[in-house]
Amino acid sequence: MQNFDRALNEAGVEHEFVTYPGAPHSFFDRKQGEFERDCDDAWARVLGFLDRISSKPAA
C-alpha cells in the first residue's frame, strides 16, 4: 500500500486509505450487520469524497 500511496501523491491524486481492523475485504456488503459502525463510516467517507469531487470545476 505504501507504493500505491506514494504513486498517488506523486500524481497529485486526492486519496485517503482507511483500514478497519478485523473487517474482511467484503465487509461492506456481505458482513454489513457485523461491521455496521465501520460500514457507516466507510459510506460517509464515500459520500463525502463524491461531494468534494463533484463540486470541483472540470479540468
SULQUI-V113874 format. One record per backbone hydrogen bond with DSSP energy under -0.5 kcal/mol. CO is the residue of the C=O (numbers start at 0). NH is the residue of the N-H. E is the energy in kcal/mol with one decimal. If there is no record, write none. Layout:
CO,NH,E / CO,NH,E
This chain:
0,4,-2.7 / 1,5,-2.5 / 2,6,-2.4 / 3,7,-2.4 / 4,8,-2.5 / 5,9,-2.7 / 6,10,-1.8 / 7,11,-0.5 / 7,12,-2.7 / 8,11,-1.2 / 18,20,-0.7 / 19,22,-2.1 / 23,26,-1.9 / 25,28,-1.2 / 25,29,-1.4 / 25,30,-0.9 / 28,31,-0.8 / 30,34,-1.8 / 32,35,-0.7 / 34,38,-2.9 / 35,39,-2.7 / 36,40,-2.2 / 37,41,-2.9 / 38,42,-2.7 / 39,43,-2.2 / 40,44,-2.2 / 41,45,-2.3 / 42,46,-2.6 / 43,47,-2.4 / 44,48,-2.4 / 45,49,-2.7 / 46,50,-2.3 / 47,51,-2.3 / 48,52,-2.7 / 49,53,-2.0 / 50,54,-0.9 / 52,55,-0.7
